[in-house]
């Protein structure tokens, strides 16, 4: 039967990492309009407080501090998230960073690692933990990883390389998690008017 768009996600719970950014917030608003309870995650407490004010009711939205580059805390944070609304059906990873005024000849190993840790290593272990959770709880879940149009262009910057890698991970996870009823997708936006690009 036909399901109204305003209640297509009734009964579902989503978590959005990088949810206080432009794309993450747009997804969170769309989810709430479709009946989905949503956990918005970020690394800046002030930004998270401002996010929650943009929703008419906080019954459908909660916030949580979550830095996916702190790999040792990911399991603990996943456990914390599943207790907020009792479960998680949908994971959206919007967390991502890039380097301003990037120059191949001046990129340092530290900056390279910073980009890779947030853009690929964090999502890898985040999906591992949520994949394990969904498999064990027999949740027919969904994962959406936000990549970039840069992931299909020639790459030499850490950001571009991380998005190439993320695209491969999306396809691999889609293949590997499908037998457990978990659907994995990616989206690759082009330039979007968010704070990330000023």
N, C-alpha and C positions, 0 to 999 in steps of 0.2 A: 504494500500500500504506500501511497505517497506520504512522505514525512515533511512537515513544514520546516523551512530553513531555520526558523527561530527555535526549534526544539530538536534539531537533528542530532545534537550531542547531549541530550538529556541523560543524566545518570553517569556521564563520563567525567573523569578527572584528568587534567593535564598539568604538566610541569614544563615551564619554559625557562631554560638557562639563557642568560643575556636578555632577560625579559624586560628590563628597564630601558633598553635601547629602542630605536625607532621601529625596526621590523618586529622585534619581540613584542612591543606594546600593541602594534597593529594586530598581530596574531591573537594576543590575549583578549583584546576587545571583541574581535570576531568570535572567538571561542565563547565568551560570556554571552554574547548575543544569540548564540546557538545552543544555550543551555548547559554549557560545560563549566564545571568548577575548575578554577585555574590557580596554580601556584606560580607567582612571578619571582624569579630568582635574579640576583645581581650581587655585585661586590661593594656597592655604595649604599649605605643605609639611608642617607638623605634622599637619594634618587628613588629608592623603593617607597619611602613614605609619600613622595610626590606622586608616584604611580597610582597608589591606592586611592588617592583623592580624585582620580579621573574616572572612577567607576561609581555609578549611582548607589550601589549597595556593596558592602564588602562581604555579603553572604556568599557571593560566587568567586571572590578573589581573596587570596592571602599572599603574603610576601615571605621570602626566606633568603637570608644571606647564604651565598653559595659561590665559592671560587673553584672552578673546575681545574685550575692549575695546581691546586693542593691535592695531589692524587691520593695521599694517605687518608684524606677525610671523605673521599667519595662514597664509600659504603655507609659511613655514619650519616651522611647527608641524604642518601637515598632512603635509608630507614626513617629519618626524620620527616622526609617529604611524604612517605606513604602513610604516616600517622595523621597528617593534617586533615585530610578528608577521608581517611580510611583505606585508600588505595591510589594507584596511578595507572591509568589506561594509555595515556599519550605522553610521550617525551618529545619536546621540541628543543633542539640545541641551536640557539642563536648566538651564543657566546663566541666572540671573535675579535681579533685586534689586527692592526697593520702598522707599518712604520711610515711616518711622514717624511717627505723629501728623501726617499730611499736612494741609495747609491751603492751599486754592486761592489765598488772598490773600498767602501768604508764600513760596510756591515760588519759588526763584531760577532764573535761566537755567542756572547751573552744576549744580544738582541735577536739573533737567529733562534736561540733556545727559547726566549720569551714568546716569540710568535708561534713556534712549533708546539710548545707546551699548552698554550691556550687553544690554538686552532686545530690541532690534530691529536696530540697525546691525551689531553683532557677529554675530548669527545670519545676517543677510543675506550677509555676506561669507564666513562659515564655509561656508554652503551653496553659495555660488558656487564656492569652492575645491574642496570635496568633489564637487560636481556635475561640475566640469571633470575631476577625477581619475577619477570613475566612468565618465564618458563616454569619456575617452581610453583607459582600461584595459578598456572594455567589461564593466564589472561590473554585474550586475543587482542594484543596491544598494537600500537602504532608508534613508530619513531620517525621524526622528520628532522633531517640535518640541513641547516642553511649553509650552502656553499656560496659560490660567486661565479659570475660569468668569467672571471679571471681564471677559473679552473679549467678552461678550455683554450686559453691563450698561451703562447710561449712564455715560459716562466724562468726568471732568474732571482726574483726577490723572494725572501722567505714567505711572504704572504701568498704570492702566486703559487709557489711550490706546495704550501700547506693546503691550498684549495684543490690542486691536482690530486694530492694524496687523499684528501677528504672525499673526493668524487669516487676514487677507487674503493675506499672504505664503505661508502654508501652501497655500492653495487655488491660488494662482498658480504656485508651484513644482511642485505636483502635476500641474497641466496642462502645464507647460513641460518637465518632466523625464521624463514618462511615455514619450515616443517613444524615449528612450535607455535604457529598461528600469529606470529609477530610480523607486521608489514613495515618495511623500511623504505622511505622515500627521501629524496633530496630536492631542494629548489636552488636555483642559481641566479639570484637577482643581478641585474646590471647596476649601474650607479643609481643610488637611492638617496633621497634628500633626508639624511639622518645626521646626528652629531658626529658619527664616526668619520664622515668625510667633510665635516664643517658646513 
